[in-house]
Amino acid sequence: MTSTSRTSASSTSRRSLPEHLRADALMEEDLTWNLGIDEERDGDQLDRDDRASLRRVAGLSTELEDITEVEYRQLRLERVVLVGVWTSGTVDDAENSLAELAALSETAGAVVLDGVIQRRDKPDPATYIGSGKAQELRDIVVETGADTVVCDGELSPGQLIHLEDVVKVKVVDRTALILDIFAQHAKSREGKAQVALAQMQYMLPRLRGWGQSLSRQMGGGGSGSSGGGMATRGPGETKIETDRRRIREKMARARREIADMKTSRDLKRKERKRHKVPSVAIAGYTNAGKSSLLNRLTGAGVLVENALFATLDPTVRRAETPSGRLYTLADTVGFVRHLPHHLVEAFRSTMEEVAEADLILHVVDGSHPAPEEQLAAVREVFREVGALDVPEVVIVNKADAADPLVLQRLLREEKHAIAVSARTGHNIDQLLELIDEELPRPDVEVEALVPYTHGGLVSRVHTAGEVLSEEHTGEGTLLKVLVHEELAAELAPFTLVARH
């Protein structure tokens, strides 16, 4: 029998079956097709198999199993199901991204019940994962008892509304989740203002009207015809327009506050530059160990927590190189893949610590499954804040917990890199020497005989310059030093030789 006649016979048999048996016949035919001509299938058909089902990601659940029901109710944690769209890369890349989303959800105070990935060329413009898969997601939500769905991407206002309409629970996207974590961790006045600004920028296009309450006219009670009834006729703003206007006014106020607070940091930075104190910025992926490294290098006592975005407010501490040169170390906010653009804009003044630095210590977690992706994500933010031209040293942290092969690969791929452990102190001395080598050095060589009555000037030379030789004579201190031009000018009255 030819394939055409088989198809014809199959169609005929389906038409002759009663309604309630047609589904069974279709399933049987699909099974026969799958078993009969498996060897003739190509890659596209395998891709269709990928797309035909939501892929469960194992090991994401953070639900507590050894806790009594009463205690569990008292915790009142949000119960979430994660969903991602895998558009490119390997399945490991997609699962790593969802694992990071699980860590973000946990940091925000939720318990992860399940996680699924949908294979697509691009996210569905209506419901992010497609209407059929949205129904499947609804079944998973009902089965697990979840009250929130978290999507691994930034959803448009329409996608949020349509997906919520199908799954019948709250839908949160990756951007809103990160904003929520920032809101929880912001402590300083400036940090809170920056987070509030980013949240308002995110919310403005996502205001949605509930029934008529946000869309009716709230103008004067004119006699014009309107379906809203009394006191809804005539010119005036709709409720949603009023809300948008208020949000814009609050955003303008927040921007003014941030600008005023930025002035104070700019003054401190200019003062450090005037005294020619080199600055080093510690930057990197969230939870890579930046604050631990700052504490190890300076004993600063900054909060260290095994959580994403534990540090939001920049901490600047004074440090000293092994040769005695002073410099400042700034701990900055951690970055993450697909860091919301609103946050980059709102935290631009804070991130200027990175752009204005003389050296960046780029910290990466050596024990992470994909450290190269972390490096790429952070450098993308460097590009946005204009810090690509700043000299960079890659610090592979958590070397004590990392795979030795991964460490070798990273040290081979990165030109200026060193493996350290902020926890154990491994290679910290070598890192300090490396910082000393990489920091900009004074460029004016001066030989001067400074009288003992000018001891303060000698002290400043030790602090801001580099002493090549020092000799105490009967007339004063004979110095051979490398200093900046401003200090060279102060030494000029006592100079024996000066040259660039």
GIGIPE-V394799 format. One record per pair of residues at least 24 apart in sequence whose C-alpha atoms are under 6 Angstrom apart, sorted by the first residue. I is the first residue (numbers start at 0). J is the second residue. If there is no record, write none. Layout:
{{I,J} {I,J}}
This chain:
{{49,118} {50,118} {53,115} {53,116} {53,117} {54,115} {54,116} {55,115} {56,114} {56,115} {60,111} {60,112} {60,113} {61,110} {61,111} {62,110} {76,109} {77,109} {78,109} {78,110} {78,145} {78,146} {79,111} {79,112} {79,145} {79,147} {79,148} {80,112} {80,113} {80,114} {80,148} {81,114} {81,148} {81,149} {81,150} {82,114} {82,115} {82,116} {82,150} {83,116} {83,150} {83,151} {84,116} {84,117} {84,118} {85,117} {85,118} {86,119} {86,120} {86,121} {107,180} {125,158} {126,158} {126,161} {126,162} {137,166} {156,205} {174,339} {192,253} {193,345} {196,250} {197,341} {197,342} {197,345} {213,238} {213,239} {214,238} {276,326} {277,326} {278,326} {278,327} {278,356} {278,357} {279,327} {279,328} {279,356} {279,357} {279,358} {279,359} {280,328} {280,329} {280,353} {280,356} {280,359} {281,329} {281,330} {281,359} {281,360} {282,331} {282,361} {283,333} {283,361} {283,362} {283,377} {284,333} {284,334} {284,335} {285,333} {285,334} {287,363} {287,364} {291,421} {292,421} {308,333} {320,435} {334,377} {336,376} {354,385} {354,386} {358,390} {358,391} {359,391} {360,392} {361,392} {361,393} {361,394} {362,394} {363,395} {363,396} {364,396} {365,395} {365,396} {365,397} {365,401} {366,400} {366,401} {392,416} {394,418} {396,420} {441,481} {441,482} {441,483} {443,481} {443,482} {443,483} {443,499} {444,480} {444,481} {444,497} {444,498} {445,479} {445,480} {445,496} {445,497} {446,478} {446,479} {446,494} {446,495} {446,496} {447,477} {447,478} {447,493} {447,494} {447,495} {448,476} {448,477} {448,493} {449,475} {449,476} {449,493} {450,475} {451,475}}
